[in-house]
Amino acid sequence: MYYDGQLSSLYPGFMANGHDRDAAESFILESILLAETAIKRFMASNSDNGLIPRIAASIGPYGAYLADGSEYHGCYGVSSEALKEYHLNRIRILDHSNADFFAFETIPSFQEAKVLAELLEETEKTAWISFSCKDGNHLNDGTDITECVSFFANNPKIFAIGVNCTAPKYISGLIKSIKAKSGSKKIIVYPNSGEAYNAESKTWVGLSDPVLFVTMVKEWIELGADILGGCCRIGPDHIKSIRDILPNN
């Protein structure tokens, strides 16, 4: 089971709204307990289907906390030390939770990715890392995807590398680039719907086509994607259609 709650933005958010540090920590851990409860309910009626649900603790980008659309360009204008301070407490808390691993996701900045790699050296849990890309070759901050993948290809704590919150039309090219540099790592992709986000109005514009999305999924599987899903504006119809075409579903 993948619990995607962008936990990394909650800690300072709770404190900014008047909660103390202990309360913020308890809220974050409560989210893991809710995920565990959901798994128990699921397994109670699906114990014979061979599935082994897992909980991924979402560590989203610094831009998610800013809530100004910064994750769509990744150029925060802050030091690596500031990014480390931002992520450190959440990672420490979740490392001692019952989550199975981290999901470092929607990472638009190579600077931020390297900070997360440094923090991961101190954890017990492993992680996947998925980047947010502006086209078929570059992270949102302009860094070439192959440079980022090469940086993580031999990291023993990273078990999968990929992209999320990226337009579907760029995914096939990105999979090819990732596969060329990722070594034995799994490849994970969970794009958004292809709609564009307006940070000022906090609305989405454009069209979402579940049928076209599923057609693309078939190609992504053929190109070597191992873990598939969806991000912003991907709904139940998309996910059901993906499941229907997966091998051994």
C-alpha positions as CSV (number, residue, x, y, z in Angstrom):
1,M,0.0,0.0,0.0
2,Y,1.3,3.4,-0.9
3,Y,0.3,6.2,1.5
4,D,0.9,9.5,-0.3
5,G,0.3,12.3,2.2
6,Q,3.2,14.7,1.5
7,L,4.2,14.3,5.1
8,S,7.2,16.5,4.7
9,S,5.1,19.6,4.5
10,L,3.1,19.0,7.6
11,Y,5.7,19.4,10.4
12,P,6.3,23.2,10.0
13,G,2.8,23.7,8.8
14,F,1.3,22.3,12.1
15,M,3.7,24.5,14.1
16,A,2.9,27.6,12.1
17,N,-0.8,27.0,13.0
18,G,-0.2,27.0,16.7
19,H,0.7,23.4,17.5
20,D,3.8,22.6,19.5
21,R,6.5,20.2,18.4
22,D,5.1,17.2,20.3
23,A,1.7,17.7,18.8
24,A,3.1,18.0,15.3
25,E,5.1,14.7,15.7
26,S,2.0,12.9,17.0
27,F,-0.1,14.1,14.0
28,I,2.6,12.7,11.6
29,L,2.7,9.4,13.4
30,E,-1.1,9.2,13.5
31,S,-1.1,9.2,9.7
32,I,1.0,6.0,9.7
33,L,-1.4,4.4,12.2
34,L,-4.3,5.3,9.9
35,A,-2.5,3.5,7.0
36,E,-2.0,0.5,9.2
37,T,-5.7,0.4,10.1
38,A,-6.5,0.5,6.4
39,I,-4.2,-2.4,5.7
40,K,-5.8,-4.5,8.5
41,R,-9.3,-3.8,7.1
42,F,-8.2,-4.7,3.6
43,M,-6.4,-7.9,4.6
44,A,-9.4,-9.1,6.7
45,S,-11.3,-9.6,3.5
46,N,-8.5,-10.1,1.0
47,S,-6.0,-12.3,2.8
48,D,-6.0,-14.9,0.1
49,N,-5.1,-12.7,-2.9
50,G,-1.4,-12.8,-2.5
51,L,-0.9,-9.1,-2.0
52,I,1.5,-7.8,0.6
53,P,0.5,-4.1,1.3
54,R,3.3,-1.7,2.2
55,I,3.3,1.8,3.7
56,A,5.6,4.4,2.0
57,A,6.2,7.5,4.1
58,S,5.9,10.4,1.7
59,I,8.7,13.0,1.8
60,G,7.7,15.7,-0.6
61,P,9.7,18.8,-1.7
62,Y,10.4,22.0,0.2
63,G,8.1,23.7,-2.4
64,A,5.1,21.9,-1.1
65,Y,5.5,23.7,2.3
66,L,5.8,27.1,0.6
67,A,2.4,26.4,-1.1
68,D,3.3,28.9,-3.9
69,G,3.9,26.5,-6.8
70,S,7.7,26.4,-6.1
71,E,7.8,22.7,-6.7
72,Y,7.1,23.4,-10.3
73,H,10.4,25.2,-10.8
74,G,12.5,23.9,-8.0
75,C,14.6,27.1,-7.7
76,Y,14.0,27.9,-4.1
77,G,16.9,30.3,-3.5
78,V,17.8,28.7,-0.1
79,S,20.9,27.0,1.1
80,S,21.4,23.2,1.3
81,E,21.7,23.6,5.0
82,A,18.2,25.2,5.1
83,L,16.8,22.3,3.1
84,K,18.5,19.8,5.4
85,E,17.0,21.5,8.5
86,Y,13.6,21.4,6.8
87,H,13.6,17.7,6.1
88,L,15.6,16.4,9.0
89,N,13.0,16.1,11.8
90,R,10.4,14.5,9.6
91,I,12.8,11.9,8.3
92,R,14.0,11.1,11.8
93,I,10.4,10.7,13.1
94,L,9.3,8.5,10.2
95,D,12.4,6.4,10.3
96,H,11.3,5.1,13.7
97,S,7.7,4.6,12.6
98,N,6.0,1.5,11.2
99,A,6.2,2.8,7.6
100,D,8.1,0.3,5.5
101,F,10.2,2.8,3.5
102,F,10.4,6.4,2.4
103,A,9.0,7.9,-0.8
104,F,11.1,10.9,-1.7
105,E,8.8,12.3,-4.3
106,T,8.0,15.2,-6.6
107,I,11.7,16.3,-6.2
108,P,12.2,19.2,-8.6
109,S,15.7,20.2,-7.6
110,F,19.0,18.3,-7.8
111,Q,20.2,20.4,-4.9
112,E,17.3,19.0,-2.8
113,A,17.9,15.5,-4.0
114,K,21.5,15.6,-2.9
115,V,20.4,16.8,0.6
116,L,18.0,13.9,0.8
117,A,20.7,11.5,-0.1
118,E,22.9,12.8,2.7
119,L,20.1,12.4,5.2
120,L,19.3,8.9,4.0
121,E,22.8,7.9,5.0
122,E,21.6,8.2,8.6
123,T,18.4,6.2,8.3
124,E,17.5,2.6,8.8
125,K,14.8,2.7,6.1
126,T,15.4,2.5,2.4
127,A,13.6,4.8,-0.2
128,W,12.6,5.4,-3.7
129,I,13.2,8.8,-5.2
130,S,11.1,10.3,-8.0
131,F,11.8,13.5,-9.7
132,S,9.4,16.1,-11.1
133,C,10.3,17.0,-14.7
134,K,9.5,19.9,-17.0
135,D,10.1,18.0,-20.2
136,G,11.5,14.7,-21.4
137,N,15.1,15.4,-20.3
138,H,15.2,17.8,-17.4
139,L,14.1,18.2,-13.8
140,N,12.0,21.3,-13.1
141,D,15.1,23.2,-12.0
142,G,16.8,22.4,-15.4
143,T,19.2,19.6,-14.3
144,D,19.5,16.8,-16.8
145,I,17.7,13.7,-15.6
146,T,20.7,11.5,-16.4
147,E,22.9,13.4,-14.1
148,C,20.4,12.8,-11.2
149,V,20.0,9.2,-12.0
150,S,23.7,8.6,-12.2
151,F,24.1,10.2,-8.8
152,F,21.7,7.7,-7.2
153,A,22.5,4.6,-9.3
154,N,24.9,3.1,-6.8
155,N,23.2,4.3,-3.6
156,P,22.5,1.2,-1.5
157,K,19.5,2.9,0.3
158,I,17.7,3.7,-2.9
159,F,15.8,0.8,-4.4
160,A,13.9,2.6,-7.2
161,I,14.4,5.8,-9.3
162,G,11.8,7.5,-11.4
163,V,9.5,10.4,-12.0
164,N,6.1,11.7,-10.7
165,C,3.9,14.8,-11.1
166,T,5.1,15.0,-14.6
167,A,3.0,15.3,-17.8
168,P,2.3,11.8,-19.3
169,K,3.7,12.9,-22.7
170,Y,7.2,13.1,-21.3
171,I,7.3,9.8,-19.5
172,S,8.4,7.4,-22.3
173,G,11.5,9.5,-23.0
174,L,12.3,9.8,-19.3
175,I,12.0,6.0,-18.8
176,K,14.5,5.5,-21.6
177,S,17.0,8.0,-20.0
178,I,16.5,6.5,-16.5
179,K,16.9,3.0,-17.7
180,A,20.2,3.8,-19.4
181,K,21.7,5.1,-16.2
182,S,19.9,3.4,-13.3
183,G,21.7,0.1,-13.2
184,S,19.8,-2.5,-11.3
185,K,17.3,-0.1,-9.6
186,K,13.6,-0.5,-10.2
187,I,12.0,2.2,-12.3
188,I,8.9,4.0,-10.9
189,V,6.6,6.3,-12.7
190,Y,3.4,8.0,-11.5
191,P,2.7,11.0,-13.7
192,N,0.0,13.6,-13.2
193,S,-2.9,13.9,-15.7
194,G,-1.1,16.4,-18.0
195,E,-3.2,19.3,-16.7
196,A,-1.3,22.5,-15.7
197,Y,-1.4,24.0,-12.2
198,N,-2.0,27.7,-11.7
199,A,-0.2,28.6,-8.5
200,E,-2.0,32.0,-8.2
201,S,-5.6,30.6,-8.4
202,K,-4.6,27.2,-7.1
203,T,-6.6,25.5,-9.9
204,W,-5.8,23.1,-12.7
205,V,-6.4,23.8,-16.4
206,G,-6.4,21.6,-19.4
207,L,-7.9,18.1,-20.1
208,S,-7.5,14.7,-18.5
209,D,-8.0,11.7,-20.8
210,P,-8.1,8.4,-18.9
211,V,-8.2,6.4,-22.1
212,L,-5.1,8.0,-23.6
213,F,-3.4,7.7,-20.2
214,V,-3.9,3.9,-20.1
215,T,-2.6,3.6,-23.7
216,M,0.6,5.3,-22.6
217,V,0.8,3.0,-19.6
218,K,1.1,0.0,-21.9
219,E,4.1,1.7,-23.6
220,W,5.7,2.5,-20.2
221,I,5.5,-1.2,-19.2
222,E,7.2,-2.2,-22.5
223,L,9.9,0.3,-21.9
224,G,10.8,-1.1,-18.6
225,A,8.7,0.6,-15.9
226,D,8.5,-1.6,-12.8
227,I,6.2,0.4,-10.5
228,L,3.2,2.3,-11.9
229,G,0.7,4.8,-10.4
230,G,-0.7,8.2,-10.6
231,C,-0.1,11.7,-9.1
232,C,-2.1,14.9,-9.3
233,R,-5.5,14.7,-11.0
234,I,-5.2,11.0,-11.5
235,G,-8.4,9.4,-10.2
236,P,-10.1,6.0,-9.6
237,D,-10.9,5.5,-13.3
238,H,-7.3,5.9,-14.3
239,I,-6.1,3.5,-11.5
240,K,-8.7,0.9,-12.2
241,S,-7.8,0.9,-15.9
242,I,-4.1,0.6,-15.1
243,R,-4.8,-2.4,-12.9
244,D,-6.9,-4.1,-15.6
245,I,-4.0,-4.1,-18.0
246,L,-1.2,-5.1,-15.6
247,P,0.2,-8.6,-16.0
248,N,-1.1,-11.0,-13.3
249,N,-3.5,-8.5,-12.0
